[in-house]
Amino acid sequence: MITFRRAQASDLPDIVAMLADDPLGAGREDASLPLAQGYTDAFNAIDADPNQLLAVAVEGAEVIGTLQITFLAGLSRKGAWRGQIEAVRVAGHRRSGGIGR
């Protein structure tokens, strides 16, 4: 069964590996270990911000997907909050199985 949860610092290597495993990420991400300090700094900032959610999809103990949602205040729609979803990834060996749905 696949479940979703808030990402933890220990998930960072899996998250960065998924970010690096596509044509865009391959040129801008570095999944080598130990991870660059910038990833840890960014994770800490995201984790401390109540308007950010970095989530992982897990099956058993394996991280198989990730996404980040940024919650934004706006004046449109009578001051409604909205969410911007980005960095949606599924682990390469699990793609084309409907997980992204």
Secondary structure, DSSP 8 states (H G I E B T S, - for coil): -EEEEE--GGGHHHHHHHHHSSHHHHHH----SS--HHHHHHHHHHHH-TTEEEEEEEETTEEEEEEEEEEEE-SHHHH-EEEEEEEEEE-GGGTTSSTT-
